[in-house]
């Protein structure tokens, strides 16, 4: 991270590269490629009619002029994330699947890097999610993919996961996340080792939470991230490969001054914190 032309944040969040947001747009997500050489971010119109993903290269302490990401299309794209090895990128898109029996909505797509060249994106078919809205994929080193899933009208949104067998994804299962008060969940980020999961709960605003893997298929000791992070409605978490810096979107529907913040997250990753009590 020392290639960035600014001081790294401490435990108080600050805005990351405010000048990257196009005029009259809202920013939703910001992530690095695993080699930290490219920064991808998703923006939309203020009425959420069009979503696009941009990328800027990082070098010599400077950011290059942003360009539309190679997988961006005439349709909508957002919710992107890389596989831990950097050889695949997963993203959400409304582009047509052109498969009989698959609903027209947000689905997951993937592009693979082969000999340094990104392949044409392909539909990620999770059989029991063909008639669901599926978005914001995040994948662990094991190949297990996490995402949020809802009905086509965005109701009943929750986090699901699907394992891979012979490079095919199996039926997804709802991820068993312990919360004292059950509520909708969205925009997950899973660590490569699957030892922690950061996600947003859906209430009067979005709040970022963290949960820990008990090794038995359960996510426990869930806690709300601190008040410095949870202020104005948060989502789209992403953590750098060194488990040091959290990026997340912040904003609300009232002022629409959305931004991507970054903050040192190392102390929040400790399992010694008390579980959520709300």
C-alpha positions, 0 to 999 in steps of 0.5 A: 500500500505504500505506492499510494500518493498519500498517508495511510489512514489510522482507525478514523475513516477518511475518504479515498480519492474523492476526485474519482467520482464523475459529476452527478454520480453516486459511488457504490464500491471500491476495490483493489486488484490483489497486486494493488496495481489497479483500483476498480470502483462502481458508480451509478446515476443518482436515480440508479438507472445505470451502473458502470465500473471504472478502473484506474492504474496505480504507479509511481505514487499517482493514479492514471486517468480512469477508464471503463473496466474491460467487463463494463457493458451497455447493461449494468455492472457493479458488486465486483471482486477478485478471486484471492489469486487475482486470476478471476474477477466476479461481478454483478450484471443485468446483461442477458443470460440468454438461457431459457428458464433464467430470470432477467435480473442481476446475476453473477458473471466471471472473467478469467485471466489466461496468459495475461488476457481477460476472457469474455465474461461468462454467466455463473450458473447457481442452479437454485438461484436462477429465478433470484436476484443475485449480486455482490459476489465474493469468493474465498481461496477454497472456491466457495462463493458468497453473495447476497440473494433476494426475490426479484423485487429486492425483498427477503435479501440475505447472504448465501454461499455456494461451493464448487465441484469440478468447476461447477457451483452447487445449489446455494445455501443460506449462510448461517450468521448468528444475529440476536435480532434477525434482519436482512443482510447484503454486500458480503466480503469474505476473507480468503481463508474464510475466517471472517465475514463482513457484511451490511445489515438492512435496517433504518440504514445499512450497518457494517457487521463482522462475524467469525467462522467457527469451523462448523459452517456457522458464523458466530461472535457477530458484532457491529463495527465501531461508530466511527465506521457506522455513521451514515449508512454503510455497505460494500465492504472490501479488505486489502490482502494484508487484512489491514485496510477496510474500504466501504461505501458511506452515504444516505438517500437524503443528501446523496453525498456518497463516498468510499472511505478507508480505515485501518481495520486490524483492531476490529478483526480481533475475536475478543470483542463482545457479540452484538447485543441489539 
